[in-house]
Amino acid sequence: MTALKFTLSALAALACSTGGAFARDNLQIAGSSTVLPYATIVAELFAENAGFAAPVVEGGGSGAGRKKLCEGLGEGTIDIANSSSRIKQSDIDDCTANGVTEIMEVRIGYDGIVFASKKDGADFALTPVDLFLALGARVAKDGALADNAAKQWSDVNAALPAQDILAFIPGTKHGTREVFDTKVLLEGCKETGAYDLFLAASAGADDEAKKKEAETACFTTRTDGASVDIDGDYTETLARLEANPLAVGVFGLSFYENNMDKLKVATMSGIAPSVETISTGEYPVSRPLYFYVKKQHIGVIPGLKEYVEFFVSDDVAGPDGPLSDYGLVPDPELAATQAAVAAETVMGPLE
């Protein structure tokens, strides 16, 4: 902690000299349950080291956080939205409509999506094909689409345990779900040929509409109890595993690493998830983590820019920082993010 206090002594001096009266003197932050523990750590360190009031950090999900960010300007709205998936153009459009016309995108590092079961349970060596065939609502069978009738994991892959399929996956409002959909279900759907069948059956008006319809079909999971959406955070998923010891749950790498006494992680396509395999890109199911800043609140809400600079500093988000110790995979392009924050660079429309 000494190094942080020494490095950030200038921030403390700035905080003491800041003038003006504000209806609130602390930052308001909401969003991703994956980013929540990192943001909580940073908020505590920021209050200890920078002389500003401790930010208030809440969860609620990536989509919910971005929605709050876009509600408008003023002290009654949040300053930052944490997100485990990238902002959508529809979010940006909502922001613009409500006067939030300047948004800063800050990438803080990377995390992995892991599949884990009870510590004393069976071993799982999974692939995207296994998960799609186990959890997809409709799958390819004998060259045609059929409702998924698989009962046990061994039904989709003889090398998997002969136990009933039960998976607790992130609900649709979580940023984690988008990564799960695109990097697991969609990949499995394509490898099994189901995507091509969905595409051929699509009634979309053009190629783009057909593609979107086929992807949506790939993302659709079973409703017979084998696949269960979890709308809460990873603690709820862990509680479900405690009550259902033969189930598999989806977690962030950092949550798993902090619960290794309770959980056993599965390999994905033969690769075990770790900080090393995610940082090299070897582990196939990883994603960048972000937060989005309402630039128009900089200079209005005390400490906003200072918090952002603090978060992405080498001392905090770098390889030797406290976030790395907690499981965040440092961003190899952190210096570029620091430069963009210093310049208060705002986003343009997404392509």
BADRENNU-821694 format. One record per residue (C-alpha): x, y, z; residue in one letter. Coordinates in pm, whole numbers, plus 50000, padded with zeros to 5 digits. Layout:
XYZA...
***
This chain:
500005000050000M503005023350064T503875024549694A500315034349606L500285062549862K503635075349740F502675073449372T499345090649427L500375118049668S499615143649398A496035131349385L495635136749757A496935172249725A494515178749441L491615165249644A492415188449934C492525218749705S489335211549513T486795239349566G483105243149502G479955228249652A478365196249526F475125178649614A477185146749634R480895142049672D481215105049589N481115086549261L478135064749175Q478985032748987I476785003348880A476784973848642G478554940948582S478754915348861S482044903448706T483644937948729V482044944749069L484784928949288P487524946849096Y485704980249118A485094974749489T488804969149551I489695000249352V487055021249531A488535011849869E492105018749757L491045051449594F489465064049915A492545053650115E495105068849880N493565097849689A491715117449955G488315115849785F485155100949931A484755063649871A482825056549550P479535037749585V479765006249371V476734984449296E476064954449072G472914947348875G474354934148549G476144949448251S473004958148057G471344973648360A474434994348434G474635007748080R470925015948093K471455036048412K474395054148254L472155064847969C469295078348181E470685113648156G473005138748321L473125152848671G473875143349028E470895119949041G472415097348772T475415073948785I478865083848664D480275050248552I478815017648420A480864985948466N480454960848187S481704926048104S480624930347742S481174959047505R478584986647488I476044983347206K475155009746951Q471605008647087S473005018947428D474895047847270I471735058647088D469785058147417D472505078747582C472465104347302T468695107347319A468965115547690N471765140847656G474685117847740V476655126347428T480225119947547E481145084947668I484635072847746M485295035547698E487885021747940V489154986047901R490574973848231I491844939048141G490564904348061Y488684876348232D487814840748134G484494822448139I484964789448318V482804758848369F483034743748713A481384717248929S481614706649293K485144699849413K484394663249484D482464657549162G483324641848828A485934656248592D484674674948285F486654680447965A484304701647756L484164716547407T481734741247250P480184711647063V479514693247390D477844723447545L475694731547244F474554695347210L473774694547582A472064728247619L470804739647278G467034739147236A467254724146886R470174704846743V471174687946418A470234651346396K470554630246080D470804661645867G467704678446010A466794700046309L465264682746610A464324691446967D467164683147203N466454649647371A469854643847539A469434633447903K472974627448025Q476324643347944W477464609747811S474644611547553D476444640247377V479974627247432N480744592347560A483854606047733A481744628047960L480204616548291P477064595048280A475054619548489Q472004640648413D472584673048225I472074702948452L473844735848387A473454769448558F474284795948301I474244834148318P470884850648246G470404871747937T470974905048117K474544895548211H477504905347997G478814870348061T475884856047866R476914873847547E480364857847565V478844824047649F476494827047350D479064838047093T482144818447201K480484786547318V476964780747185L477494796746844L480804778846789E479234745346882G476204752746668C478384759346366K480624729046420E477654705446438T476014719146123G472964732446307A473784768446213Y473604760145841D470244743045896L468914773046087F470184795745811L468484774945540A465204775345734A465274812745801S462524834745664A464664866045692G464244893045429A467944894245339D471234877045415D471884898145724E468444890945866A468844853845795K472224853545971K470804871246276K467874847146292E470194817046268A472434830546544E469434836846768T468334800846715A471834789046814C471634809947133F468274795247234T468664770747520T466474742847649R463434750147865T463014714948008D465144721348317G468514710148180A469654746148127S468824771448398V469394808848366D470834825948674I469934862748698D471934869049016G475684870249056D478144841449081Y477354836249449T473874825249345E475334800949092T477594786749361L474604782749594A472764763549321R475744739949285L475754734549660E472114723549635A472674703649313N476074686849349P475994670349004L475434703048816A477864724548616V477964762248659G479384791248460V481684815148648F484284841848588G487894830648632L488484853348930S485424840049116F486544804449054Y490094811949171E488694825949496N486544794949549N488924767149448M488254749949779D484664744349663K484934741449284L486614719649023K487144736148685V486624719648346A489004722348056T487714738447736M488934723147412S491754707347612G492934739647775I492664746848147A491694782848226P494314803948404S495734838948398V498534825548176E496334807647919T493984837347898I496744863347862S498284843447574T494904837947406G495284800247438E492124795647645Y489244800147397P486544815447619V487864848747741S486574884247715R487704920047778P486224938948073L485224975548051Y483715004748225F482025034448060Y482445069748189V480045098948154K482605124848046K480165153348099Q480415145948474H484185151948475I484735184948655G481255182748805V481465152249030I484665153849239P487255127149172G485775112048856L488775115348629K491145108548918E489325075648989Y489555064848625V493275073048608E493815055148939F491975024048817F494085019948502V497395029648662S500255004748654D500095002949034D496484990649025V495724973548692A499254963948592G500814929148620P502014935448976D498904953449095G496204941849338P493694934449062L496074909248907S496374892549247D492584889349253Y492414873448907G492224901448650L494354893848346V496304925948275P495724942947941D498874942247725P497714975647579E497214992447917L499485021547821A497195030347529A494205030247765T496075052948006Q496815077447723A493185077447609A492005084247966V494505112748007A493225128247684A489575122047784E488995104747450T485315097947379V483715070647174M482365075246827G479615054046668P480325016746659L480925001146319E
***
